[in-house]
Amino acid sequence: MFAKPEVVVLPVAGLSTRNLPATKAMHKGFLCLNNLPIIQYAVEACAEAGVKEIIFIYSDDTNKTMYERYFSPNKDLEENLLRKDKLELWAALKRTVPEGVKFSFACQSEPKGNGHAVLCAKDIIGKRDFMVMWVDDVYVCRGKGILSQLLDVYEKKGGIVENIIKFPREQLSRYGVLTKIKVSDNIVQAKGVIEKPKMEEIDSDYASMGPYILPNIILDLLPEVRKGNNGEINLTDAINLACKKGVSLYGVLTASERYDCGTNEELAKSNIRLSIRENKVLYEEAVKTIRELDGQN
């Protein structure tokens, strides 16, 4: 049995240009999906999995202050809601700050890639194994949370464990793709990952999506990674380097629904999908609107 990591890195640096103009004044983590900031989904997945510390990788003090303020108790507001008997709002407010979770911060002053963002947390992580989540990919699970599902596999196998999704071959060139695989039920063992491969390089249908459970050795390997085609330090390259040194890589087909929030168009689609699934009134309103539009055509 391998001990569960209890620290998660959440990279929230960068300009979030794909979500402008809203992100001119706030980080994309505070854009809403079904009435919750998308950062809340990540933090709740951490809390559900028993995580003790979350490390935010921020880009500037304005960015940092947003997260510090959001994930701090607001006693005056809480008392105001209680006095006015607004218990549902009070409960929603309390939900934003999970008990028993420490929030830490590390600065990424230059946009040098997602691998570099993870490396910025090295001093805080220390010798611990750790996890990484991308904030703009939201995973909704009807049972165990996505980190808990990955940790179940990690406890048995160790190594690198990550969430994967099966895509049609023609879509895989947009992602990192697992290579030289063996499949057993919902677990795919691989020899490595090819980042945004050419069609002739693809030898599986499985895309590396994250979140990731990573051994501490990744932090030692990241400085050795050459800059990728995008001129950045990519986490995928450090994972590949670890595989070459004998670290096992396991992809897990988790029981989850993915909601892409990385662009305004994808966020809008995700809001439609999740909102009408979760809210009967909104579902009925969507049906009504579609019928009205169909009647106009």
Steps between C-alpha positions, in 0.01 A plus 500: 500500500619849410418796727257751351650840415328780691621806307360632170642762263244725327665718232300823478763729346483642150296760314198278421477662157263233366236622746524875433344749560386370842855400590624854450398563862494153658661160461312232305468297820217735601298454184185310588381157394144431615521785754828387658844647423693231315777514763245376754461169315876437523519588870198285584655205314811550715303516823296191409825307444642595840756750372671698777671774298424680174772705332385775265754601236426868435647756261467832685379645830158591359450141394617371839274739694190373318564144612603598853182700544269239351640216709492691828199512735286815485351519849315830447321368192423168669346677801302730272349204315415324825327809641287520187423126515658444158615153592549366147731786412679460833558130427627582149742753648630257763550238228765712328758438774533127578611411851842348557654626175804731502542747212854587390629720218799500265573758231564429132619840385545402133283277277752220436258207473293269719808301602670817618184591696520168685871552566420831671337298779811290567603672824152460648456139385837396640552122485133414470327334207227729371210557261432754225165622368420734210235746615321545167419129466212428738409138577161422652464157659182336628686280747861535611675817394757488223803530731363225724465272197861564397623454858332159518724387212809675639466326837530164325751578225695817581690667217329767290121482489293731283149547367461408132222525241446294187462714187457429127839485326439818300468702825805364680757731342374777734605309813775298658444138397598187692735273309599129517202407711350201681131518593339331801139602571507878563878519551744560214870444566725694263869547428463874445301790356543673163401868518279608205619217274484475124248245373772248417632519858168408663483140620213523753162671543575639846569865575686620809269753663581537868464521792830326576651323799876545475804366686737754647766411243305708247622815676861389448437418134321820399823710491642242256209533256573673174259766386229354278381617159307777675819629663372397844584239763227236475401266781446224244871500415595450865251211521665341196843546652379329819365208294840459334653475847264215589205677663171329412223701329134411545207672329157463658171521313316666786124503557463873438352764270744755359401863461751703300515863619816602313335736248187712511327276246586181690398659830163597350447144375597358837261733679214383281583132546553504874228750590220316325620169646499637854192724493157383384370856461793592274450179303136590438600854404758362254239275339257793476765724342599235244138452398456876462812524285394203289164668447670814369697307237 
